Each structure stands twice: as C-alpha cells, then as structure tokens.
Amino acid sequence: MIFYMKWNDIVYGIGDFLEMTFQVFHALGNVPNIIFTLVIFGGLIYWLRELVKYKAAAKRTGGVE
C-alpha cells in the first residue's frame, strides 16, 4: 500500500509542532523575553566595541573609516 502525504498533512504537522513550542514559551512566562533581550543587548555591545577597534585600526594605518 502506497501512502500519499497531502499538503494539509504537512502544514498541519508544522502548525501542531509550532503550537507545542509556543506552549512551552507560555509556561516559561517572561524568562524567554529577558533572555532574548540580554542576548541582543550583549550582541550590540560586542558589535560597538568591534567598531571602535576597527575605527582605531583604520586611523592608525591610514585606512578608510
């Protein structure tokens, strides 16, 4: 017997999986928001520090700022 999967099966399967993951986020409360905010803020600080280093290196070597 050959089983043919319909598009509805795929779409509803993905939807059910995402609904499960969102229920996990709901159970965690505000913790994911805090974690995401800290990760984004940390990445911003890291990137700004790298920009300062690149600008200093450009001034020192005569490169483009």
N, CA, C and O of each residue as an XYZ file, in Angstrom:
260
protein
N       0.841     -1.174      0.000
C       0.000      0.000      0.000
C       0.892      1.245      0.000
O       1.812      1.361      0.810
N       0.617      2.147     -0.892
C       1.397      3.373     -1.008
C       0.664      4.473     -0.256
O      -0.534      4.689     -0.436
N       1.421      5.161      0.592
C       0.852      6.259      1.372
C       1.231      7.587      0.732
O       2.413      7.905      0.604
N       0.244      8.349      0.336
C       0.481      9.662     -0.244
C       0.217     10.722      0.817
O      -0.857     10.763      1.416
N       1.200     11.570      1.041
C       1.039     12.636      2.014
C       0.477     13.872      1.309
O       0.972     14.274      0.256
N      -0.539     14.457      1.887
C      -1.150     15.648      1.330
C      -0.485     16.886      1.923
O       0.145     16.823      2.978
N      -0.635     18.003      1.232
C      -0.086     19.264      1.727
C      -0.697     19.627      3.072
O      -0.018     20.190      3.931
N      -1.967     19.309      3.261
C      -2.617     19.608      4.539
C      -1.924     18.881      5.686
O      -1.786     19.435      6.777
N      -1.486     17.640      5.447
C      -0.793     16.883      6.490
C       0.508     17.577      6.881
O       0.845     17.645      8.063
N       1.228     18.086      5.907
C       2.496     18.767      6.179
C       2.241     20.075      6.917
O       2.887     20.354      7.926
N       1.308     20.872      6.422
C       1.039     22.177      7.014
C       0.499     22.029      8.431
O       0.937     22.738      9.337
N      -0.441     21.120      8.629
C      -0.986     20.927      9.968
C       0.048     20.316     10.910
O       0.032     20.601     12.107
N       0.940     19.486     10.391
C       2.018     18.940     11.217
C       2.952     20.031     11.702
O       3.322     20.059     12.876
N       3.336     20.934     10.806
C       4.187     22.064     11.199
C       3.444     22.955     12.194
O       4.028     23.418     13.173
N       2.181     23.189     11.948
C       1.375     24.015     12.855
C       1.265     23.402     14.233
O       1.376     24.115     15.231
N       1.049     22.096     14.317
C       0.971     21.418     15.616
C       2.297     21.502     16.363
O       2.315     21.706     17.577
N       3.414     21.345     15.636
C       4.731     21.446     16.266
C       4.970     22.847     16.823
O       5.433     23.003     17.953
N       4.653     23.862     16.025
C       4.844     25.235     16.491
C       3.944     25.556     17.674
O       4.351     26.278     18.585
N       2.741     25.034     17.668
C       1.838     25.256     18.792
C       2.404     24.650     20.071
O       2.280     25.240     21.144
N       3.022     23.484     19.965
C       3.670     22.873     21.136
C       4.796     23.759     21.654
O       4.911     23.966     22.862
N       5.632     24.286     20.752
C       6.750     25.122     21.196
C       6.245     26.403     21.834
O       6.837     26.872     22.807
N       5.174     26.983     21.319
C       4.641     28.206     21.909
C       4.043     27.928     23.279
O       4.064     28.806     24.141
N       3.514     26.743     23.502
C       3.006     26.394     24.827
C       4.146     26.318     25.832
O       3.968     26.666     26.999
N       5.315     25.867     25.389
C       6.482     25.845     26.266
C       6.859     27.268     26.642
O       7.146     27.545     27.807
N       6.862     28.181     25.663
C       7.165     29.582     25.960
C       6.146     30.167     26.929
O       6.505     30.938     27.819
N       4.892     29.810     26.762
C       3.855     30.306     27.655
C       4.098     29.822     29.085
O       3.893     30.568     30.042
N       4.529     28.584     29.221
C       4.794     28.030     30.552
C       5.993     28.703     31.215
O       6.045     28.799     32.442
N       6.961     29.170     30.419
C       8.147     29.812     30.975
C       7.885     31.248     31.411
O       8.687     31.820     32.150
N       6.797     31.834     30.975
C       6.459     33.191     31.392
C       7.312     34.226     30.686
O       7.438     34.200     29.462
N       7.902     35.141     31.453
C       8.649     36.264     30.890
C      10.132     35.945     30.724
O      10.874     36.779     30.205
N      10.581     34.785     31.139
C      12.006     34.422     31.081
C      12.557     34.460     29.654
O      13.641     35.014     29.467
N      11.886     33.908     28.632
C      12.434     33.999     27.273
C      12.614     35.439     26.799
O      13.581     35.742     26.101
N      11.700     36.322     27.169
C      11.843     37.724     26.771
C      13.096     38.331     27.381
O      13.820     39.067     26.710
N      13.355     38.033     28.633
C      14.545     38.560     29.307
C      15.805     37.997     28.652
O      16.763     38.734     28.416
N      15.810     36.708     28.359
C      16.983     36.080     27.735
C      17.236     36.681     26.358
O      18.373     37.027     26.038
N      16.187     36.813     25.529
C      16.352     37.394     24.200
C      16.860     38.828     24.291
O      17.727     39.228     23.513
N      16.331     39.601     25.228
C      16.766     40.988     25.396
C      18.234     41.050     25.784
O      18.978     41.874     25.252
N      18.665     40.190     26.707
C      20.066     40.182     27.132
C      20.997     39.758     25.999
O      22.083     40.317     25.847
N      20.581     38.778     25.209
C      21.413     38.326     24.083
C      21.551     39.445     23.052
O      22.650     39.694     22.557
N      20.456     40.115     22.727
C      20.506     41.207     21.754
C      21.350     42.357     22.288
O      22.165     42.915     21.553
N      21.170     42.719     23.546
C      21.946     43.795     24.143
C      23.433     43.436     24.187
O      24.282     44.285     23.913
N      23.753     42.187     24.528
C      25.146     41.739     24.531
C      25.754     41.793     23.141
O      26.903     42.206     22.982
N      25.003     41.383     22.140
C      25.486     41.454     20.758
C      25.711     42.882     20.307
O      26.665     43.162     19.581
N      24.845     43.785     20.728
C      25.005     45.193     20.386
C      26.277     45.766     21.013
O      27.031     46.473     20.346
N      26.517     45.468     22.275
C      27.728     45.941     22.953
C      28.965     45.364     22.274
O      29.935     46.084     22.036
N      28.938     44.079     21.964
C      30.073     43.446     21.284
C      30.357     44.138     19.946
O      31.505     44.456     19.636
N      29.302     44.367     19.160
C      29.488     44.950     17.839
C      30.005     46.383     17.935
O      30.851     46.783     17.135
N      29.518     47.156     18.887
C      30.003     48.524     19.051
C      31.471     48.543     19.464
O      32.225     49.403     19.010
N      31.884     47.623     20.304
C      33.296     47.537     20.689
C      34.157     47.167     19.483
O      35.254     47.700     19.320
N      33.669     46.264     18.643
C      34.414     45.901     17.437
C      34.527     47.096     16.492
O      35.579     47.302     15.886
N      33.470     47.880     16.359
C      33.519     49.065     15.505
C      34.565     50.062     16.000
O      35.277     50.666     15.198
N      34.658     50.232     17.309
C      35.657     51.141     17.871
C      37.059     50.627     17.546
O      37.938     51.411     17.189
N      37.271     49.317     17.667
C      38.587     48.748     17.335
C      38.919     48.933     15.852
O      40.050     49.283     15.515
N      37.951     48.703     14.967
C      38.195     48.856     13.536
C      38.484     50.314     13.171
O      39.336     50.594     12.327
N      37.769     51.231     13.811
C      37.992     52.645     13.542
C      39.384     53.057     14.007
O      40.071     53.801     13.307
N      39.808     52.586     15.173
C      41.149     52.906     15.676
C      42.218     52.324     14.762
O      43.225     52.981     14.496
N      42.016     51.107     14.278
C      42.984     50.488     13.371
C      43.037     51.247     12.046
O      44.112     51.377     11.461
N      41.900     51.750     11.561
C      41.870     52.500     10.309
C      42.621     53.819     10.466
O      43.353     54.230      9.565
N      42.443     54.483     11.607
C      43.163     55.740     11.843
C      44.666     55.485     11.908
O      45.462     56.254     11.370
N      45.041     54.390     12.578
C      46.466     54.079     12.764
C      47.143     53.729     11.449
O      48.292     54.111     11.228
N      46.456     53.013     10.577
C      47.059     52.553      9.329
C      46.728     53.438      8.135
O      47.244     53.222      7.039
N      45.872     54.429      8.343
C      45.509     55.310      7.234
C      44.448     54.718      6.336
O      44.312     55.134      5.186
N      43.699     53.765      6.829
C      42.656     53.121      6.027
C      41.366     53.926      6.024
O      41.320     55.044      6.537
N      40.348     53.368      5.460
C      39.039     54.007      5.371
C      38.296     53.787      6.676
O      38.244     52.672      7.195
N      37.713     54.876      7.207
C      36.965     54.757      8.458
C      35.533     54.406      8.201
O      34.753     54.265      9.143
